Amino acid sequence: MAQAVGAGLSPRQFERLVLAGTWVRGSRGLFVVAGSPPTYQRDLMAACLAGGPTAMACRATAARLFDVGKPHFQAAPIEIVVRRGVSPLAVRRLGAVVHESRSLAASDRGLVGAIPVTRPPRLVVDMLGSVPDDVLWSPGG
């Protein structure tokens, strides 16, 4: 509700959407549009919203969104990066892996659809040393 109010809805408007059945309580207490199927993207967006305004998808999740590193990242769990000092509890309650960073520059931030995500240069740096090189780099290019 706090996010809906922060986006400009009044508490009364929020209540009306819930009472009318337009929004329903989904998994882990989140409100979702009635009838929307549970998808990876929906759960990912919820985790990003729970992480606050600077949170974004990162690492294997970013690779999956960018459709790189197949098949290595096709079943990637949801990973979110938040600025150090932001409580990761709400994101963890949604089942996401949370990484904390001292530096989340605006230049690190991109979008895949409406989902905030680390841009490819940041993705490569974050993944170096944690996955085989051939997952990140294709031969000759």
matplotlib code that plots the C-alpha trace (Angstrom):
import matplotlib.pyplot as plt

x = [0.0, 2.8, 4.2, 0.8, 0.3, 3.8, 2.9, 0.0, -3.0, -4.9, -5.4, -9.1, -8.4, -6.2, -9.0, -11.5, -9.2, -8.9, -12.6, -13.6, -11.3, -9.1, -6.1, -5.8, -3.3, -0.8, 2.0, 3.9, 1.4, 1.9, -1.0, -1.3, -3.7, -6.5, -6.1, -2.4, -0.5, 2.5, 5.6, 9.3, 9.0, 6.2, 8.1, 11.2, 9.5, 8.0, 11.5, 12.8, 10.0, 10.5, 14.2, 13.4, 14.1, 17.7, 17.2, 17.7, 18.0, 21.6, 24.0, 22.4, 19.0, 20.3, 21.9, 18.6, 16.8, 19.4, 19.0, 22.8, 24.8, 22.3, 21.7, 23.6, 21.2, 17.9, 16.8, 18.5, 17.0, 15.9, 18.9, 18.6, 21.2, 20.5, 22.5, 24.3, 22.3, 19.0, 17.2, 17.2, 14.5, 11.5, 13.3, 14.4, 10.9, 10.0, 12.5, 15.1, 18.8, 20.0, 23.4, 24.5, 26.7, 28.4, 28.2, 25.1, 25.7, 23.1, 25.3, 24.9, 21.1, 19.2, 15.7, 14.5, 10.9, 9.9, 12.3, 15.4, 18.5, 22.2, 23.6, 25.8, 29.1, 28.2, 26.9, 30.2, 32.2, 29.8, 30.0, 33.8, 35.3, 31.9, 31.0, 33.2, 34.6, 33.0, 29.6, 30.3, 32.4, 31.8, 34.9, 36.2, 34.0]
y = [0.0, 2.4, 2.1, 2.7, 5.8, 6.9, 6.6, 9.0, 6.8, 7.8, 5.2, 5.4, 4.6, 1.7, 0.3, 0.6, -1.3, -4.1, -4.1, -4.2, -7.2, -5.4, -5.9, -9.1, -10.2, -12.5, -14.6, -13.3, -10.5, -8.5, -7.0, -7.9, -7.3, -9.9, -12.6, -11.9, -15.1, -15.6, -15.0, -14.6, -11.0, -10.2, -11.7, -9.9, -6.6, -7.1, -7.8, -4.7, -2.6, -4.1, -3.1, 0.6, 3.1, 2.2, -1.6, -3.5, -6.9, -8.1, -10.9, -14.1, -12.4, -9.6, -12.2, -14.0, -10.7, -9.8, -13.4, -14.1, -17.0, -19.7, -22.2, -21.3, -18.5, -19.8, -21.0, -18.1, -17.3, -13.7, -11.6, -8.0, -5.4, -2.7, 0.2, -0.7, 0.6, -0.3, -3.1, -6.3, -8.0, -7.1, -8.5, -11.6, -12.3, -12.5, -15.3, -13.2, -13.2, -9.8, -8.3, -5.0, -2.5, 0.7, 2.1, 2.0, 4.7, 6.0, 4.7, 1.2, 1.3, 0.2, -1.2, -4.3, -3.4, -1.8, -3.8, -2.0, -3.9, -3.5, -2.6, -5.1, -3.5, -3.8, -7.3, -8.5, -7.0, -8.5, -11.9, -12.1, -14.9, -16.4, -18.1, -19.8, -17.3, -19.0, -18.2, -14.5, -14.3, -15.9, -17.1, -14.3, -11.7]
z = [0.0, 0.8, -2.7, -4.3, -2.1, -2.9, -6.6, -6.1, -5.1, -2.0, 0.7, -0.2, -3.9, -2.8, -0.7, -3.5, -5.9, -3.3, -2.4, -6.1, -6.6, -9.1, -6.9, -4.9, -2.3, -4.0, -2.7, 0.3, 0.9, -2.2, -4.1, -7.8, -10.6, -10.3, -12.9, -13.7, -13.9, -11.7, -13.8, -13.3, -14.5, -12.1, -9.1, -10.2, -10.4, -7.0, -5.6, -7.2, -5.8, -2.4, -2.5, -2.9, -5.7, -6.3, -6.4, -9.6, -11.0, -11.2, -11.9, -13.2, -13.2, -15.4, -17.7, -18.0, -18.8, -21.5, -22.9, -22.7, -21.3, -22.5, -21.2, -18.0, -16.8, -18.1, -14.7, -12.8, -9.4, -8.7, -7.6, -6.7, -5.8, -3.3, -2.0, 1.2, 4.2, 2.6, 4.6, 2.4, 4.5, 2.3, -0.7, 1.1, 2.2, -1.4, -1.9, -3.8, -3.3, -2.2, -2.9, -1.3, -3.0, -1.9, -5.4, -7.6, -10.1, -12.5, -15.3, -14.0, -14.3, -17.3, -18.1, -19.6, -20.2, -17.0, -14.9, -13.5, -14.2, -14.1, -17.6, -19.4, -18.4, -14.7, -15.3, -16.7, -13.8, -11.3, -12.8, -13.4, -11.4, -10.4, -13.7, -16.4, -18.9, -21.8, -20.3, -20.5, -23.6, -27.0, -28.9, -31.1, -29.8]

ax = plt.figure().add_subplot(projection="3d")
ax.plot(x, y, z, "-o")
ax.set_aspect("equal")
plt.show()
